[in-house]
Amino acid sequence: MTAQELAASLQGKLIVSCQAPPGDPMRETGTLVRLAQSAAAGGAAAIRANEPEVVAAIAAAVDLPVIGLWKDGDIGVYITPTVRHALAIAAAGAAVVAADATDRPRPDGSTFADLVTAVHEAGALVMADVSTLAEGLAAAAQGADFVSTTLSGYVPGTPKQTGPDLDLVAALSAAIDVPVVAEGRINTPEEAAEALDRGAHSIVVGTAITAPTALTTRFVAGIARP
Ligand SMILES: CC(=O)N[C@H](C=O)[C@@H](O)[C@H](O)[C@H](O)COP(=O)(O)O
């Protein structure tokens, strides 16, 4: 599928992230496939998923494009940090490889542009996960097919909002021609609709749909009394 064809199929649509953190009971390939099937049944337009085995299983079981990534650790550049990780995700059947495009050194010494070239040669597209407007501009200039606000609030030293970074969504949407994806801490359908109103091309929701452990924790904290 070309970038234009995929972008057209995702315009104004919901992408559901089906991931579970290390140690979580939901972190099991068959369980994540079931989550993806549920998201498809509910009307998702694509699935975002982590690790080659899970990406391959979801791509085989669900008739939707998969946006794949490979998290390695949880500090520094950890979302698809190297060209090797990116090519493994493309080989697993992802239509799009999502990768960190923040302004930080990558562990293999590669640049984000190197990753874009390698993934395109492998026949897949690239989603740049950024935390700032400047990173989004740079990623678009380096050939990213989509730019997502995924990492806003997750780069040490930068502020983390409780909800989505809609100002970044709006700023990116006004500044680049590449489709902008609103991702990160979208907790309600209303917030998702607002992100589209602020210029987002598509929405990614993870925790609010696919993370029962985190959601339970929120409710437990919400009813706790001193
Ligand atoms: C920062 C980072 O590592 N984000 C990851 C990226 O794939 C996932 O852990 C998030 O769940 C995903 O971005 C969706 O966000 P939310 O779960 O807030 O709807």
Ligand as a Chemical Component Dictionary entry (heavy atoms), coordinates in Angstrom:
data_LIG
# 
_chem_comp.id                   LIG 
_chem_comp.type                 NON-POLYMER 
_chem_comp.pdbx_formal_charge   0 
_chem_comp.three_letter_code    LIG 
# 
loop_
_chem_comp_atom.comp_id 
_chem_comp_atom.atom_id 
_chem_comp_atom.alt_atom_id 
_chem_comp_atom.type_symbol 
_chem_comp_atom.charge 
_chem_comp_atom.model_Cartn_x 
_chem_comp_atom.model_Cartn_y 
_chem_comp_atom.model_Cartn_z 
_chem_comp_atom.pdbx_ordinal 
LIG C1 C1 C 0 5.393  6.706 25.459 1  
LIG C2 C2 C 0 5.241  5.299 24.934 2  
LIG O1 O1 O 0 6.111  4.480 25.162 3  
LIG N1 N1 N 0 4.128  5.040 24.217 4  
LIG C3 C3 C 0 3.861  3.725 23.704 5  
LIG C4 C4 C 0 3.945  3.706 22.251 6  
LIG O2 O2 O 0 3.690  2.796 21.547 7  
LIG C5 C5 C 0 2.654  3.068 24.305 8  
LIG O3 O3 O 0 3.047  2.626 25.600 9  
LIG C6 C6 C 0 1.350  3.879 24.473 10 
LIG O4 O4 O 0 0.410  3.042 25.086 11 
LIG C7 C7 C 0 0.768  4.390 23.163 12 
LIG O5 O5 O 0 1.569  5.455 22.696 13 
LIG C8 C8 C 0 -0.670 4.920 23.273 14 
LIG O6 O6 O 0 -0.768 5.880 24.276 15 
LIG P1 P1 P 0 -1.884 5.776 25.424 16 
LIG O7 O7 O 0 -1.700 4.436 26.067 17 
LIG O8 O8 O 0 -1.575 6.897 26.371 18 
LIG O9 O9 O 0 -3.245 5.902 24.780 19 
# 
loop_
_chem_comp_bond.comp_id 
_chem_comp_bond.atom_id_1 
_chem_comp_bond.atom_id_2 
_chem_comp_bond.value_order 
_chem_comp_bond.pdbx_ordinal 
LIG C1 C2 SING 1  
LIG C2 O1 DOUB 2  
LIG C2 N1 SING 3  
LIG N1 C3 SING 4  
LIG C3 C4 SING 5  
LIG C3 C5 SING 6  
LIG C4 O2 DOUB 7  
LIG C5 O3 SING 8  
LIG C5 C6 SING 9  
LIG C6 O4 SING 10 
LIG C6 C7 SING 11 
LIG C7 O5 SING 12 
LIG C7 C8 SING 13 
LIG C8 O6 SING 14 
LIG O6 P1 SING 15 
LIG P1 O7 DOUB 16 
LIG P1 O8 SING 17 
LIG P1 O9 SING 18 
# 
